[in-house]
Structure formats: C-alpha cells, structure tokens
Amino acid sequence: MKLRIKSAPHCDREELRTLLIDAADELAGENSCLLEPKLPWDGHPILLADAEGHPVLVSFDLADSQAALVSGLHATDQLAVALPWVNQVYATLQQRQKAPHLVVVSSEPPPGGEAVLRSGSGAGLTIFSCRVLSVNGDTGILLEPLDGGAPAARAAATTLAHSTQPTVPDVAPPAPRAAETVPSLSDEERAYFQQL
C-alpha cells in the first residue's frame, strides 16, 4: 500500500479540536482522559486529565499562535480560580487541587513563548508545533514538542519536583528600612475598603 502524505489545505477549528482530542495521549501523556471537549472561555480550550489526575488545558489556534498562548494563559487563570468547583465536578481529578498544566498548540511558536520557557516561569507550559496532513485522503495531525516538554519528559520533571522536600533558608529576611514604610490610608480609602 502506498502512502500519499501531503499538507492539508484547510482544517476548520472543530475538526482540529477532534484531532487534538484523538491525540490526547500525545498532549497529556499515556492514559490521559478527556474531561471537557470545549470549555466556555476565550478560545474554547480542551480540558484533559493526565494519568496522575492533574488538569491539562489545551489551547490551540493554527493561524494565530499568540492568541493560542494568551487565551491559554487566561483560561489557566480561570481554571485555577474555579479549581475547587472543577474538582467536585470531575471525579478524575480526585480532589487534588493541582494547578493546571497549559499545552499550547499552533503552527509556529508563539511570540514570547520561548522566553517564558527559558525564564523558568513556564514550568507549567508545553508548546507543540502542529501540522495538518492528508494521509491517503484522511486528515491527521503531526505534533512536535518545541520545548522538550513532551509528556514523558514533563512526567519525569513532575516526579522529581514532587519527590524533593522544600528547603527552608537559614537566613532571616532583611528588616525593612525606614524609607520603605507603607503610608497609611486616607479616611476616604479606609471607608472604601470597609465597604468591600
């Protein structure tokens, strides 16, 4: 049988969503499961759970990688706020209250994505390059991790991070200087905050 592989000319957003759900094990690791195929937030990300029951948000946009990253970061914040409720709704998460891991899928790296990954603040971020292909007339996707953060490598890093005990520094924080004192609130500011 001959394989005829070529770039697919067009893939609509819902078809791409279906293909990404089919590739959940590649995005979130083996034995991951689908929790929600279309969240009601910006970009309508996909919510998965990895094998350990941690939430994984998949934000995607083939045409605009920056929109995929920004929508994903926004959805991550929304999910973090709603995590107690989400844990009650989805038994797969096992009430662990773990912060969501963000997976961004786009045709090219999002601007600023590499900087976020290098800074260390992107520990909860994995970026995949995605190409839509036609194989013998059927549509499929090719996913390539751009940051070395494929689920297997991420799982090893997560295991390492969870197995080490945090260390408490022996050095006391410096005492505040007199010039750094916080000014007191005005009567108007105090009244405003008391209303809240």
C-alpha positions as CSV (number, residue, x, y, z in Angstrom):
1,M,0.0,0.0,0.0
2,K,1.3,3.4,-1.0
3,L,1.1,6.3,1.5
4,R,0.2,9.6,0.0
5,I,1.1,12.2,2.5
6,K,0.7,15.9,1.8
7,S,-0.1,19.1,3.7
8,A,-3.9,19.5,4.2
9,P,-5.0,22.8,2.6
10,H,-7.5,23.7,5.3
11,C,-8.7,22.4,8.7
12,D,-11.5,24.1,10.5
13,R,-11.4,24.7,14.2
14,E,-13.8,22.0,15.2
15,E,-12.1,19.4,13.0
16,L,-8.8,20.4,14.7
17,R,-10.4,20.0,18.1
18,T,-11.5,16.5,17.2
19,L,-8.0,15.6,16.0
20,L,-6.4,17.0,19.2
21,I,-8.8,15.1,21.4
22,D,-7.8,11.9,19.5
23,A,-4.1,12.9,20.2
24,A,-4.7,13.4,24.0
25,D,-2.1,10.8,25.0
26,E,0.5,12.7,23.0
27,L,-0.5,16.0,24.5
28,A,-1.1,15.0,28.2
29,G,0.7,11.6,28.4
30,E,-0.4,8.0,28.3
31,N,-3.7,7.1,29.9
32,S,-4.9,10.7,29.9
33,C,-8.7,11.3,29.7
34,L,-11.0,13.9,28.3
35,L,-12.9,15.9,30.8
36,E,-14.3,18.7,28.7
37,P,-14.1,19.0,24.9
38,K,-14.9,22.7,24.8
39,L,-14.7,25.0,27.8
40,P,-16.8,28.2,27.6
41,W,-13.8,30.5,27.9
42,D,-11.8,32.5,25.3
43,G,-10.5,30.2,22.6
44,H,-12.7,27.3,24.0
45,P,-9.8,25.2,25.2
46,I,-9.9,21.5,25.8
47,L,-9.7,20.1,29.4
48,L,-7.9,16.8,29.9
49,A,-6.6,15.0,33.0
50,D,-3.2,13.2,32.9
51,A,-2.7,9.7,34.3
52,E,-2.0,11.2,37.8
53,G,-5.2,13.2,37.8
54,H,-3.7,16.6,37.1
55,P,-5.7,19.0,34.9
56,V,-4.2,19.8,31.5
57,L,-5.6,22.7,29.4
58,V,-5.1,22.5,25.6
59,S,-5.3,25.9,23.9
60,F,-4.9,25.9,20.1
61,D,-5.0,28.2,17.1
62,L,-3.2,27.3,13.9
63,A,-3.5,30.7,12.4
64,D,-2.5,32.9,15.5
65,S,0.0,31.4,17.9
66,Q,-0.1,34.5,20.1
67,A,-3.9,34.1,20.5
68,A,-3.4,30.5,21.5
69,L,-0.9,31.4,24.2
70,V,-2.8,34.4,25.5
71,S,-6.2,32.5,25.5
72,G,-4.5,29.6,27.2
73,L,-2.9,31.7,29.9
74,H,-6.3,33.4,30.5
75,A,-8.1,30.0,30.7
76,T,-5.4,28.7,33.1
77,D,-6.1,31.6,35.4
78,Q,-9.9,31.0,35.2
79,L,-9.4,27.3,35.9
80,A,-7.2,28.0,38.8
81,V,-9.9,30.1,40.4
82,A,-12.6,27.6,39.6
83,L,-10.5,24.6,40.7
84,P,-12.4,23.7,43.8
85,W,-15.6,23.5,41.8
86,V,-13.9,21.7,38.9
87,N,-12.6,19.1,41.3
88,Q,-16.1,18.4,42.6
89,V,-17.5,18.0,39.1
90,Y,-14.7,15.8,37.7
91,A,-14.0,12.8,39.9
92,T,-10.9,12.0,37.7
93,L,-9.1,14.9,39.4
94,Q,-9.5,13.2,42.7
95,Q,-9.8,16.4,44.7
96,R,-6.1,17.0,44.4
97,Q,-6.3,20.8,43.8
98,K,-3.4,20.7,41.4
99,A,-2.7,23.8,39.3
100,P,-3.5,23.2,35.6
101,H,-0.7,22.5,33.1
102,L,-1.1,24.5,29.9
103,V,-0.4,23.0,26.4
104,V,-0.3,25.4,23.5
105,V,-0.7,24.0,20.0
106,S,-0.1,26.2,17.0
107,S,1.6,26.0,13.6
108,E,4.5,28.1,14.9
109,P,5.9,29.1,18.3
110,P,4.0,31.9,19.9
111,P,5.9,35.2,20.3
112,G,7.4,35.3,23.8
113,G,6.8,31.6,24.4
114,E,10.5,30.7,24.3
115,A,11.2,33.5,26.8
116,V,8.6,32.2,29.1
117,L,10.0,28.7,28.9
118,R,13.6,29.8,29.5
119,S,12.7,32.1,32.4
120,G,11.5,29.1,34.5
121,S,8.1,30.6,34.9
122,G,6.9,28.4,32.1
123,A,7.2,25.2,34.2
124,G,3.5,24.6,33.6
125,L,3.7,25.2,29.9
126,T,4.3,22.9,26.9
127,I,4.3,24.2,23.4
128,F,3.6,21.9,20.4
129,S,4.1,22.7,16.7
130,C,1.2,21.3,14.7
131,R,0.9,20.5,11.0
132,V,-2.3,19.2,9.5
133,L,-1.7,16.5,7.0
134,S,-3.7,14.4,4.5
135,V,-2.7,10.8,4.5
136,N,-4.4,8.8,1.7
137,G,-7.2,11.2,1.8
138,D,-7.7,11.1,5.6
139,T,-6.9,14.2,7.7
140,G,-4.4,13.8,10.6
141,I,-2.0,16.0,12.6
142,L,1.7,15.9,13.3
143,L,2.6,17.2,16.7
144,E,6.1,18.1,17.7
145,P,7.1,19.5,21.1
146,L,9.0,22.7,20.8
147,D,10.4,22.9,24.3
148,G,11.5,19.3,25.1
149,G,8.5,19.3,27.4
150,A,6.7,16.3,25.9
151,P,4.5,14.5,28.5
152,A,7.2,11.8,29.2
153,A,9.8,14.4,30.0
154,R,7.3,16.5,31.9
155,A,6.2,13.5,33.9
156,A,9.9,12.9,34.9
157,A,10.3,16.5,35.9
158,T,7.0,16.4,37.9
159,T,8.1,13.3,39.7
160,L,11.4,14.9,40.6
161,A,9.7,18.1,41.7
162,H,7.2,16.2,43.9
163,S,9.9,13.9,45.4
164,T,12.1,16.7,46.7
165,Q,11.3,18.4,50.0
166,P,11.4,22.2,50.0
167,T,14.2,23.7,51.9
168,V,13.8,26.5,54.4
169,P,16.5,29.1,54.2
170,D,18.5,29.7,57.4
171,V,18.8,33.4,56.6
172,A,16.2,35.7,58.0
173,P,14.7,38.2,55.6
174,P,16.2,41.7,55.8
175,A,14.4,44.1,58.1
176,P,12.5,46.9,56.2
177,R,14.3,50.2,56.0
178,A,12.7,53.3,57.4
179,A,12.3,54.7,53.9
180,E,10.2,51.7,52.8
181,T,7.4,52.2,55.3
182,V,3.9,51.9,53.9
183,P,1.9,55.1,54.0
184,S,-1.3,55.0,56.0
185,L,-4.6,55.0,54.2
186,S,-6.6,58.3,53.9
187,D,-10.1,58.4,55.5
188,E,-11.6,58.1,52.0
189,E,-9.5,55.0,51.2
190,R,-10.3,53.4,54.5
191,A,-14.1,54.0,54.0
192,Y,-13.9,52.4,50.5
193,F,-12.2,49.3,51.8
194,Q,-14.6,48.9,54.7
195,Q,-17.5,48.8,52.2
196,L,-16.0,45.8,50.5
